[in-house]
Amino acid sequence: MKFKAIRNYFNFSKDQQKGILSLFFVIIALQLVYYFVDFTSPSKVNPEKQKWLSLESQIDSMENSSGKEVPKIYPFNPNFITDYKGYKLGMSVVELDRLHAFRKENKYVNSAKEFQVVTGVSDSFLKVISPYFKFPDWVKNKPMFKLVAFSNTNTEVFSKKEKIVVKDINQATQEDLIKINGIGEAISMRILKFKESLGGFVSMEQMKDVWGLSPEVVQCLNAGFKVGSLSNIKKIDINNASVKELAQFPYFKYNLAREIVIYRSMNGDIKNAADLTKIKGMSVENANIIALYLDF
């Protein structure tokens, strides 16, 4: 009984059957259209965005290529290796500290072997980096120095091109300095510029502060020159000069000049060389020499 009741719902007339069949074909057609036709609207490309995307791809390609490149090492003087340079070369912290401690004593290494002795680097590491070491020309052609003492005088002179009478270092010309074996045009100009920046030398010990002078050359300078009159030196008012004024003095870098001003403000006037040694960053070794340029 129930089956017959349900069956009545599926009895369609011919028109109804045609309508159902037509609806079926319409549904199939719509499904095919949906499947084969792309209804997504074309996205508008922002020119700026496209530009940045292209730059990003270029940067990525550069990074990928740079990662495969081996850093190029240029010739350098091993006496002036910074922490960053040493790190890039592959030196350890201990090896760098040894080199910096050696340089603080105002000493220089003049060969690859001396560099290894000071730093303690391995033979294999030295073999890799030593071809890039570049020393001054006078180190490569290091001359032999002969000091000749005369019994009649207290003056020591030496032989190179000619014998030189002891002169005032503050009156020396470039020609006078070049007569010293081991000093050429570049180093002689360096000495004269250093003297000009100071206003004059107050001690022959200052020759050690000129970069490029070996102990042997300093010894010859001491034999051929002395410090004469100091009347032309303009002294710095250490207790009233500003940081900028102090920083212009060759022995005072900006940080040290600032420490001097801080020390003055906290402790009062600086009275002598002993007070200078209490300032953070001040060279104890050069304090007595520096004091001669100051007005307390």
Buried (B, 14 or more C-beta within 10 A) or exposed (E): EEEEEEEEEEEEEEEEEEEEEEEEEEEEEEEEEEEEEEEEEEEEEEEEEEEEEEEEEEEEEEEEEEEEEEEEEEEBBBBEBEEEBBEEBEBBEEBBBBBBEBBEEBBBBBBBEBBBEBBEBEEEBBEBBBEEBEBBEBBEEBEEBEEEEEEEEEEBBBEBEEEBEBBBBBEBEEEBBBBBBBBBEEBBEBBBEBBEEBBBBBBBBBBBBBEBBBEBBBBBBBBBBBBBEBEEBEEBEBBEBEBEEBBEBBBBEEEBBBBBBEBBEEEEEBEEBEBBBEBEEBBEBBBBBBBBBBEB
